[in-house]
Amino acid sequence: MQSTLSARWAAIRPRIIDRAFAAGWSVLPRVPERVAGAAFDAVGTVSAMWPGAYAQLRANLREVVGPSYSAKQLDALTRRSVRSYTRYWREVFQLPGMDPADVGRRTEYLGGEHVDRAMHGGRGVVIALTHSGNWDAAAVQLCQVRGYAMTSVAERLKPESLYERFKRFRESLGMTVVPLTGGPEPSVVALKRALNEGQQVTLLADRDLQANGIPVQLCGRRTTMPTGPGLMALQTGSALLPLELGYTETGWRMRFHPEIEMPTDGRLRERVTHGMTALAEIFTDVIRRNPQDWHMLQKIWPDV
């Protein structure tokens, strides 16, 4: 009986999720931001109290803040992080109804000279970022407010209709979206072409999905990070720019760090390792500065 119920739930769960996202994009853009914000804050506060619901997030945050945090302090930080995470999802649903100019005005935009320097020189830009803040709001700033051409990758979600919804959503923000798998060409080919054309490409780099990347120290503990950002920067001559994302009380914060200088000599993997090691050091500082806005709910350290 239990196995039958589990099988039925597994069969209908993707359709339920798809319909929930469809309802979110249909309804929430018409709800006042303050009202929706209060509702999602409440959801975050309540869900953070479910026993074990965010155990991995809490364990990850412990590695970020270290042993100096008491259990009570860590619980409070986890609640803030969950509320930040629910804020992200509320904004995903509401961004299509927001005025891009207003999003631009409410965004603290720092370090833009690093982007301009590369792009005015005809180079592409590999934007490397952590799972922090709201990347989609940052895309509004870069694509719609500042007019940059950008290509991003989307995971092939199930059902296909959900993938298409996310693709349309991100394209509405100004991005070109290519599927991670199952596209007319490998995603890496599309990304390299965009960089060679002087565009921006965005890559999340704080979690190594394949667990076969470059060994680094992140927040003082050994893990691996994907090779993609460093490898693409080297292969296309693009600038590798870390982007720090976070929230302000009424908007968003973006800070581009200076370009990571990639070695010109040595074996390719050694050069990639140099770049990713430097990126991990910057990510460590970024995550530790605003741990509540780091939405890492998955395992990233092998022994945590």
Salt bridges, closest charged atoms under 4 A:
ASP18 OD1 - ARG165 NE 2.68
GLU33 OE2 - ARG90 NH1 3.55
GLU33 OE2 - ARG106 NH2 2.70
GLU63 OE1 - ARG221 NE 2.77
ASP75 OD1 - ARG58 NE 2.84
GLU91 OE2 - ARG87 NE 2.80
ASP102 OD1 - ARG105 NH2 3.89
ASP102 OD2 - ARG106 NH1 3.08
GLU108 OE1 - ARG253 NE 3.20
GLU113 OE2 - HIS114 NE2 3.60
ASP136 OD1 - ARG170 NE 2.73
GLU160 OE2 - ARG156 NH2 2.73
GLU171 OE2 - LYS167 NZ 2.65
GLU185 OE2 - ARG193 NH2 2.44
ASP206 OD1 - HIS131 ND1 2.62
GLU244 OE1 - ARG255 NH1 3.56
GLU244 OE1 - HIS257 NE2 2.91
GLU244 OE2 - ARG289 NH1 2.44
GLU259 OE2 - ARG123 NH2 2.92
ASP285 OD2 - ARG289 NH2 2.13
ASP303 OD2 - ARG221 NH1 2.77
